[in-house]
Amino acid sequence: MSPRLNPAGPFIGGLPVGGPMAASVGDQVTPGSPVEIGSAEEAGGGIHVSEDGAVAILSGQLVNKSGVISVDSSIPTINDPKIGDLLIGEVNRLNEKTAEIRVLHIETNEHGHRSVPALKLFADIYVSEMVDRFIPSAGDAMRKRDIVRAEVIKVEPMLKASTKGNPDLGVLHAFCPPCGEVLQSSDKTPDFNVECPRCDYRGFRALSKGFGHGFGIPAGSELQKLNRPGQRWSEEAESMLGHEGARPFLSPVADHRRGWSYEIPASARRKPSSKGRGGRQQRELFPAKCTLCGDQTKVPFKPTPGKPLRCRECMEKVESGKANKDDLAKERKIMKEARLKAQKEMGFKLFVGGISYDATEEDLREAFSTHGVLKDVHLAMDSETKRPRGFGFVTFAKKKDAESAINSLNKSEFKGRRISVEESSSGGRRESKRRRRR
């Protein structure tokens, strides 16, 4: 039988006079508090028994469970993520090969809503752990402020997570980068699985089957099919993804402000410092006119005609969803006029797909020059193998000549393969119906 606290001396109301008062069931205790344990009761967790009596060794409330007196600790366990735990996080930063997420909640912990330790507050998701599909850069599958569900795959020395291999994992909620509206899933366009209901933004996300449904997973959801796991990208979509030499952290698909074909200015390229370590010069700023409010501003990239160019105040307004529809409609009109003006000055660009790998730029020039004056011919080349990638661009000086080339050469045979010839916007996206994958 466990001992009972029973010091010598007079008693009033069952408690010793002139000595410490013993706590009973229901009382709050702290380490060192005397605890009253009856003759038919035993000491449980959080209580130490010696020849002098029983004392609490934890802070909490005394409870009696089937005759066992113990301390129900009022201090919950540390909310520390472990391998296999499921996290809810917000994309905080996009790096070259990782997306950094800020941990908001640990679904698999009883007290997962509590703050996590400072050293475990952020987790990295490597680009290879985002989706079962080749992704060149982190910005191709996630964007800042996206809410994701991820599984912890490593805890030391840094927290690492994955959204791959489980249909429940992936992006749960995302905002439109240009206008701030909540994105919706869409299967209208191959290789793009989200779209904005307010503007013309389309993009790709590593979707969870719970995307658009909060933290819950609706029965029968097949949204992850939109990720097209295991499939190759179409040629035109592949040209829009992150690639060597342009945007070390964001792909053309991810960074809407810079347009679909933007090269890093020489002043921003990484160069060795005087001490021999890698360094980066101050970014070059280009003058621009805000397309939303009309004020003069500066942007760290060469402006692309017909693309959003906003001052910091307007960017914050759009990202927070406070920009009204009338202002956004006026902006779209301004961008359309700028796009048409630039098209007249720069020529009319055509996308040519399905080109034979044996073809050269001179072959392209010869085939298209019969329809009018050419301003530029570009055959896309692989940066590693230096071999053609099977598509290219031809720019005519006049629109009528470009239209003639489309009518004559689209679906025609060129160097042993049937090519597709379509109009290309200034940023490289086709305004016409997308080609079927062959």
Secondary structure, DSSP 4 states (H G I P E B T S, - for coil): -------SS-EETTEETTSPPPB-TT-EE-TT-EE---TT-EE-TTEEEETTEEEE-SSEEEEEETTEEEEEESSPPP----TT-EEEEEEEEE-SSEEEEEEEEETTSTTTTSPPPGGGSEEEEEGGGS-SS--SSGGGT--TT-EEEEEEEE-SSS-EEE--S-TT-EEEE-B-TTT-PBPEE--SSTT--EE-SSSS-EE---B-TTTTSTT---TT--GGGGG-TTPPPPHHHHTTS-BTTB-SS--TTT-GGG-SS-PPPGGGSEEE-TTSSEEEPPPP-EEEE-TTT--EEEESSPPPTTS----HHHHHHHHTT-S-HHHHHHHHHHHHHHHHHHHHHH-EEEEEES--TT--HHHHHHHHGGGS-EEEEEEEE-TTT--EEEEEEEEESSHHHHHHHHHHHTT-EETTEE-EEEEB-TTS-BSSPPPPP-
